């Protein structure tokens, strides 16, 4: 039995009744050795063993034996293997779910089961088709139907021939009525050890989706290395996922396809809710996931809307899992925005209730928004508020009491200081806009015939007194001048924005000087309005305060700069450069790369939830009259600003961190420095921490790529990889596909660069731009998303109102209470980590996502490096010489610290754009 154990899997052979009736003898002769096998007590044959046998059976004998013993065919031995199937239970079930689950439990007993079938990596020479096992039924489904555990293990047993080979795939048929979430399958009983199938997918009922589901083992294969038994399944799975581009998608579908952004408006509700299509020659934009919904009645080119609470289509496996959905649903974004605010609007007379003083803003954290609107407990009880509101009641003094944002929890007045205003340009929530000033005065790139003179109103006399005795030219040459330039992003839209009710904006430029302490200080702000005539110039320059009046003017100027910055941050750097630009790559990954592909396995954790959060954004954030339009200065032109940035400045080759720092003049190449760059502001927290994270990702990706692609020809000849990149560029980003700056995917360095950039954008870049939104922006005067008044000049009637009560004027320029709380609810929700968050360096089934031990070890090294970086970040945040991240009342820079707990923590790098 020793040989039987080795061939067929150890102890399971001993338990096989089939093999227990088989007797094996060894006959010794003078010139040869012969195995005599007596099958089932009656059949006897002399079997020569070949030198090499493919599959689990391997043995060697002398050539004399092969020559001397006649070949007699013998039936293959059989042995038993067991599948352990892990199913993840739903925590919450409605009445219908419970009824269907009970019916499934009953029908399972009479043969309507979950059925599995193993598929070998080998082709059967007789049938010319993949070897398949018998079909096996999942045991004890009925018995375990009431188990309340999060995960339930079921088993199934297969009888396999000894020549079956290695299982490479398994098919699953769901003959129940209800879908179920299949987490993993492990096949036990082979001599070479267990075979793992990471599934993490919803398996639909065959009544809805008749085809069997295909799951592959965790062993990766490049397309040309695919074993014969898996080739047709690999191709079929990709065909199913691509779909045919027709019809309306069902929520249970797993079809990935492309479409333009033609669903942001709702023209059927009125012309004021119509929005242009983003994507196409007229307005270039990345593509989003196709839903196939019917067009609107009034515009055949606009897709009809699906409004909350109805869900918008994304492929079934892209939808939020329960704990994530609970976090989003319980967040203030849904609870306040969709339940409380409409009730308030119907219950109070004025929609634009202003803050009367800064104490009113403080009351949002101590009392709540209802108190601030003057709604007492008696009136609150009469409001038709849904029950969900009670779930977020945080004190008996206010249903919607907000947490105090970190920006004012350490120093209530920090937001007023110039040094904090400047510090946030390099260590705040939008640290990717600042640039080194190389030409003074700065020059616009806009068409002067349309937008007026390109020259700035900034002059040397405006800044000369703030340069510590330097000339302007000296300051430029010594890299002392920096700029936050939102002029060209806003000016083309200002005339339309300022015509909107309650919206007023400038196109701003802010010049900073780098002090000897390594900190920045703002020295001039330029405010531009559209020219009123061909030769007119509506520009003005404000400088730091010298008296009470200029102090309030300066604070208003900084507020307008911050408002510009909030818009560019949200619409361009956050939404466009992470969310929207990544979705085409995610779609192409699923459509063109099999789950067997090693690069799919690398990218898989960095795609989680992105399509769902983007669909949710199209539904309630970036849509017509959504939160962005309601609460941000650009209003209905917000997404057009995003599209203009995509056309004019988005470049994939500049999205890597090193390239972006060099493009903005914040760093120069220097091979003697760590990461090959010299930062021109040494204490630039986003860049110093970011370069460490970037390098860790890049080293991990390079190890991974070099393991599977030892030479460039393998990259060029990988049809799935090339199809993925081609579709990402030519379909997903098709409006910019003709640009010459796209990298070519023809060598390992370029592949490493592309993959590192995608992982960086999905993880660290998004984290840096997202999870500080409430800690930094939750105090609205610090970073107002919307401004309602311009800064009056002395010859204007409003100037007297300003002089008479500058605080009242300042607060009247801020968002209203309802606008502010709507915005606060949004950024609070966006800044929240869910309990099921997976952070950079973590994976589901960390030891089993691939069968490659060398890659598993490399991944653990990557995780260890991230932990080391996190300790280094903690150390830097305690270093008092680093004034941009440490000091009295200064927030430590933790946005690129990899780990976090749940909630609003202002730290943590999730693997993907998951919120």
Buried (B, 14 or more C-beta within 10 A) or exposed (E): EEBBBBBBBEEBBEEBEBBEEBEEEEEEEEEBBBBEBBBEEEEEBBEBBEEEBEBBBEEEBBEEBBEBBEEEEEEEBBBBBBBBBBBBBBEEEEEEEEEBBEBBBEBBEEEBBBBBBBBBBBBBEEEEEBBBBEBBBBBEBBEBBEEEEEEBBBEBBBBBBBBBBBBBBBBBBBBBBBBBBBBBBBBBBBBEEEBBBBBBBBBBBBEEBEEBBBBBBBBBBBBEEBBBBBBBBBEEBBEBBBBEEEEEBEEBBBBBBBBBBBBBBBBBBEEEBBBBBBBBEEBBBBBBBBBBBEEBEEBEEBBBBBEEEEBBBBBBBBBBBBBBBBBBBBBBBBBBBBBBBEBBEEBBEEEEBBBBEBEBBBBBBBBBBBBBBEBEEEEBEEBEBEEBBEEBBEEEBBBBBBBBBBBBBEBBEBBBEBBBBBBBBBBBBBBBBBBBBEEBBBEBEBEEEEBBBBEBBBEEEBBBEBBEEBEBEEBBEEBBBBBBBBBBBBBBBBEBBBEBEBBBBBBBBBBBBBBEEBBBBBBBBBBBBBBEEEEEBBBBBBBBBEEEBBBBBBBBBBBBBBBBBBBBBBBBBBBBBBBBBBBBBBBBBBBBBBBBBBBBBBBBBBBBBBBBBBBBBBBBBBBBBBBBBBBBBBBBBBBBBBBBBBEEBBEBBBBBBBBBBBBBBBBBEEEEEEBEBBBBBEBBBBBBBBBBBBBBBBBBBBBBBEBBBEEBEBBBEBEBBBBBBBBBBBBBBBBBEEEEEBBEBEBBEBBBBBBBBBBBBBBBBBBBBBBBBBBBBBBBBBBBBBBBBBBBEEEEEEBEBBBEEBEBBBBBBBBBBBBBBBBBBBBBBBBBBBEBBBBBBBBBBEEBBBBBEEBBEBBEBBBEBBEEBBEBBEEBBEEEEBBBBBBEBBBBBBBBBBBBEBEBBBBBBBBBBBB
